[in-house]
Amino acid sequence: MNDEEQIQELYRLYWKYMIDKDVNGLHEIQSEDYFLCHMTGVKQTRAEFEKGLLNGTFNYYSADHDSIEAMIDGDTARMIGCSRVITDSDFLHSSMYLHCLCFLKAI
């Protein structure tokens, strides 16, 4: 598996762990300074988001990935994932089409 394929697999795992509410799995693939910026503009630390994931504030049921593009430049990678996500939260119940942009650094 090349570097681009590994990044694509990490994105798939990220959504699997979100759906499964597997915070230990998320910890394996996230950095300590991970944060999530919601489409509402709210920014949450990893601990804040995990609390919402575990207490039912955020519920994800499926994620179908239309495209996962990984671009590598030296020791930095950029990934753009386009996914259709079924969610149910305190805020909404819907099917969303998400564009996720991630910047990754080699460790």
MOBELBEL-V993445 format. One record per helix or strand. SS is the DSSP state (2 for helix, 1 for strand). FROM is the first residue (numbers start at 1). TO is the last residue. If there is no record, write none. Layout:
BEGIN
SS;FROM;TO / SS;FROM;TO
END
This chain:
BEGIN
2;3;20 / 2;23;29 / 1;35;37 / 1;43;45 / 2;46;54 / 1;58;73 / 1;76;89 / 1;93;105
END
